[in-house]
Amino acid sequence: MPVALSPRADPCHASGEPRLMASPTLPPFADASRRSGEIRLLGYRLHPMTGDEVVGEIAEAVASGRRLIMANVNAHAMATMFDNPPMSRLLEQPDAKVMIDSMPMLFAAKLAGHRLPRAKRTTSLDFYDTMFRRGAAAGWRFGFVGATPETLRKGLVVLRERYPALDIDGRDGYFDIHDDAPGSAQSEIVAWLNERSHDVVIVGMGMPRQEEWIERTQHRVGTRVFLSAGAYLDYQAGAQRVSPRWLGQVGLEWVYRLALSPRRLSYRYLIEPCLLLVRLVTRPHPQTRSRAPDGRD
């Protein structure tokens, strides 16, 4: 049964204010009119935002108790959606906001006539610190799903040390996301999410697995905000190296990653972009159910 998001006071809220919690009534879908700032690039739905704007969206969703999916798109995501309908469906939901996670995409948007400043390319490094500080001060409950058990343990230790008031717990990502049988890891995680009633759940299982898991799980839990995170916790735990910020600002972050992991990333960075162009010409577009308000592609 779907879980609704409706106001209910929680006397244990850290800020002393009434807390919005899950209520087992049928949920209204988020109002499609909230799709402000939406554009289309090569047919893909995007919401260019700065880091501060992302945190503002999250804070408003937590305060109002509405569902919000914060996702991100780059060329890899565009190509992946052709073969992953759940990911495409998730990013087309009226309650989903899709950040631009690639400087080349930002450059392409400018060529298409969208006047977007560089700050509209948003990654976890641009807003997670602000989000955690604001959330810790307001008493938000954070959950994390993903990573290896060791990376999860180390990453949560790092975050708790960095933000002492942060309320966060997690589950690793080594489970079958399609196994809903009683006693399965997936069913245990759903029970944990409903027990904790997190304000924000960060999902770091890589594309498209994390998006598919959110799409399958979202209406079974009372979580307000789902945030796809990729390798964020791996960076915090030291399991992966973060590229220099200046490389990302000039659109060359991929070169650094490719140099570190050529066998793993050669297909993604050297072959997949060409395949994406071919698919855009020869196959039905994975996102065809709605158009941007201004009608631009």
Beta strands, then each sheet from edge to edge (+ up, - down):
strand 1: 4-7
strand 2: 20-23
strand 3: 39-41
strand 4: 44-46
strand 5: 68-73
strand 6: 96-100
strand 7: 141-146
strand 8: 167-171
strand 9: 200-204
strand 10: 225-228
sheet 1: 1+ 2-
sheet 2: 3+ 4-
sheet 3: 6+ 5+ 10+ 9+ 7+ 8+
end
